[in-house]
Amino acid sequence: SYSFRTRQQLLQAAVERLAEHTLAGLAPLPAPDDAGPGDLGGSGDLADAVTALLERWLTQGGHLQLARYELSLEARRRPEIRAVLVESGAHIRDKVAEMLAAGQVPDARNRAADLVALLDGILFDRLVGAGGDAGTDGGAPDRARLRELIGALLLAVTRGGAAP
C-alpha cells in the first residue's frame, strides 16, 4: 500500500511494466532484409532473432508471460485494466509494424497484428497449453522446431497469408 493505494493501481502498474519489458525485448529485432519477404523463413536474421526472443520468453522470461496471461484474464473483469492492456498491446503492434514496414512488407499494420497474435498463441500453447514443451521450470523448447515454425509464420504473414 506504500506505492499503490488500490489493487487497481497495482494491476495497472503491473500491466505497464510488463509492456515495457516486452517492448525492450523487441528492440534488437532486425527489419526484414531488402531481399524480400521470401527470405524471412529461410536463413533470415529476423527469423533467428524472433526464435531467440521466444526462447527467452519460454524459459527465463516464462514467469513474465504467465503474469501477462493472468493480467489479461483479470482485464476481462476490469475495463480500466483492459484499457491499459489494449494500449500497451497497440504499442507492441506498432513497433512490429514499423519493423515490417522498414522491410517493405505490404500492409505492415495488419500483418503485424496477425504476427503478434500468432506468436502469442505459440507462447500460450508452449507455456500453459496442451502442446507445452517448455515452461517456467527452465525446460528449453526444441530450438530447431521453434525456428522452423517461426520461419513458416514469417513467410505466411509477410506474403499475406500465402502458404510457405
C-alpha positions as CSV (number, residue, x, y, z in Angstrom):
1,S,0.0,0.0,0.0
2,Y,3.0,2.3,0.2
3,S,3.4,2.5,-3.6
4,F,-0.1,1.7,-4.8
5,R,-3.1,2.7,-2.7
6,T,-5.5,0.3,-4.5
7,R,-5.5,-3.1,-6.2
8,Q,-6.5,-1.3,-9.4
9,Q,-3.3,0.9,-9.3
10,L,-1.2,-2.2,-8.6
11,L,-2.6,-4.1,-11.5
12,Q,-2.3,-1.2,-13.9
13,A,1.3,-0.7,-12.9
14,A,2.0,-4.4,-13.5
15,V,0.5,-4.2,-17.0
16,E,2.5,-1.2,-17.8
17,R,5.7,-2.7,-16.5
18,L,5.2,-5.9,-18.5
19,A,4.6,-3.9,-21.6
20,E,7.9,-2.1,-21.0
21,H,9.7,-5.5,-20.7
22,T,8.1,-6.7,-23.9
23,L,9.0,-3.6,-25.9
24,A,12.6,-3.8,-24.6
25,G,12.7,-7.4,-25.9
26,L,11.6,-6.2,-29.4
27,A,14.3,-3.6,-29.7
28,P,17.1,-5.8,-31.0
29,L,14.9,-7.4,-33.7
30,P,16.1,-6.5,-37.2
31,A,13.9,-5.4,-40.0
32,P,13.2,-7.9,-42.8
33,D,16.1,-7.7,-45.2
34,D,15.8,-6.0,-48.6
35,A,15.9,-9.3,-50.4
36,G,12.1,-9.5,-49.8
37,P,9.7,-11.5,-47.6
38,G,10.6,-14.7,-49.3
39,D,13.8,-14.9,-47.4
40,L,12.3,-14.4,-44.0
41,G,11.7,-18.1,-43.3
42,G,15.0,-19.3,-44.7
43,S,18.2,-18.1,-43.1
44,G,17.0,-14.6,-42.4
45,D,18.2,-12.7,-39.4
46,L,14.6,-11.8,-38.4
47,A,13.5,-15.5,-38.1
48,D,16.6,-16.2,-36.0
49,A,16.0,-13.1,-33.8
50,V,12.3,-14.0,-33.2
51,T,13.3,-17.5,-32.4
52,A,15.8,-16.3,-29.8
53,L,13.2,-13.9,-28.4
54,L,10.6,-16.6,-28.0
55,E,13.2,-19.0,-26.4
56,R,13.9,-16.3,-23.8
57,W,10.2,-15.8,-23.2
58,L,9.6,-19.5,-22.9
59,T,12.5,-20.1,-20.4
60,Q,13.8,-17.3,-18.2
61,G,11.0,-14.9,-19.2
62,G,8.3,-17.5,-18.8
63,H,7.1,-16.1,-15.4
64,L,6.6,-12.7,-17.1
65,Q,4.5,-14.2,-19.8
66,L,2.4,-16.1,-17.3
67,A,1.8,-12.9,-15.4
68,R,0.7,-11.2,-18.6
69,Y,-1.8,-14.0,-19.2
70,E,-3.1,-13.7,-15.6
71,L,-3.5,-9.9,-16.1
72,S,-5.2,-10.5,-19.4
73,L,-7.8,-12.6,-17.7
74,E,-8.2,-10.0,-14.9
75,A,-8.6,-7.3,-17.6
76,R,-11.7,-9.1,-18.9
77,R,-13.4,-8.4,-15.5
78,R,-11.9,-4.9,-15.1
79,P,-12.4,-2.5,-18.0
80,E,-10.0,0.1,-16.6
81,I,-7.2,-2.6,-16.7
82,R,-8.3,-3.7,-20.2
83,A,-7.8,-0.1,-21.5
84,V,-4.2,-0.2,-20.3
85,L,-3.7,-3.7,-21.7
86,V,-5.1,-2.7,-25.1
87,E,-2.9,0.5,-25.2
88,S,0.3,-1.5,-24.3
89,G,-0.6,-4.1,-26.9
90,A,-1.1,-1.3,-29.5
91,H,2.5,-0.1,-28.8
92,I,3.9,-3.5,-29.4
93,R,1.9,-4.0,-32.6
94,D,3.1,-0.5,-33.8
95,K,6.7,-1.5,-33.1
96,V,6.3,-4.7,-35.1
97,A,4.5,-2.8,-37.9
98,E,7.4,-0.3,-38.1
99,M,9.8,-3.2,-38.4
100,L,7.8,-4.9,-41.2
101,A,7.3,-1.6,-43.0
102,A,11.1,-1.0,-42.9
103,G,11.4,-4.3,-44.7
104,Q,8.9,-3.1,-47.3
105,V,6.3,-5.7,-46.3
106,P,3.0,-4.5,-47.7
107,D,0.0,-3.9,-45.3
108,A,2.5,-3.9,-42.4
109,R,0.0,-2.8,-39.8
110,N,-2.4,-5.7,-40.4
111,R,0.3,-8.2,-40.9
112,A,2.0,-7.1,-37.6
113,A,-1.2,-7.6,-35.7
114,D,-1.5,-11.1,-37.2
115,L,2.1,-11.9,-36.4
116,V,1.8,-10.8,-32.8
117,A,-1.3,-12.8,-32.4
118,L,0.3,-15.9,-33.8
119,L,3.4,-15.6,-31.7
120,D,1.3,-15.1,-28.6
121,G,-0.6,-18.3,-29.5
122,I,2.7,-20.2,-29.7
123,L,3.8,-18.7,-26.3
124,F,0.5,-19.6,-24.7
125,D,0.5,-23.1,-26.1
126,R,4.0,-23.8,-25.0
127,L,3.7,-22.3,-21.5
128,V,0.2,-23.4,-20.4
129,G,-1.5,-25.2,-23.3
130,A,-1.6,-28.8,-24.3
131,G,1.4,-28.5,-26.6
132,G,3.8,-27.2,-23.9
133,D,7.4,-28.3,-24.5
134,A,8.8,-25.6,-22.2
135,G,7.8,-23.9,-19.1
136,T,8.9,-21.9,-16.1
137,D,10.7,-24.9,-14.8
138,G,13.6,-24.0,-17.1
139,G,12.9,-26.7,-19.7
140,A,14.1,-25.4,-23.1
141,P,12.0,-25.7,-26.2
142,D,13.2,-27.6,-29.2
143,R,15.1,-24.8,-30.9
144,A,15.1,-26.3,-34.4
145,R,11.4,-27.0,-34.3
146,L,10.7,-23.5,-33.0
147,R,12.9,-21.9,-35.7
148,E,11.1,-23.9,-38.4
149,L,7.7,-22.7,-37.1
150,I,8.8,-19.1,-36.8
151,G,10.2,-19.2,-40.3
152,A,6.9,-20.6,-41.7
153,L,4.9,-17.9,-39.8
154,L,7.0,-15.1,-41.1
155,L,6.7,-16.3,-44.7
156,A,3.0,-16.7,-44.4
157,V,2.4,-13.4,-42.7
158,T,4.7,-11.3,-44.9
159,R,3.2,-12.8,-48.0
160,G,-0.3,-12.0,-46.8
161,G,-1.3,-15.5,-45.8
162,A,0.2,-17.5,-48.7
163,A,1.3,-21.0,-47.8
164,P,5.1,-21.1,-47.2
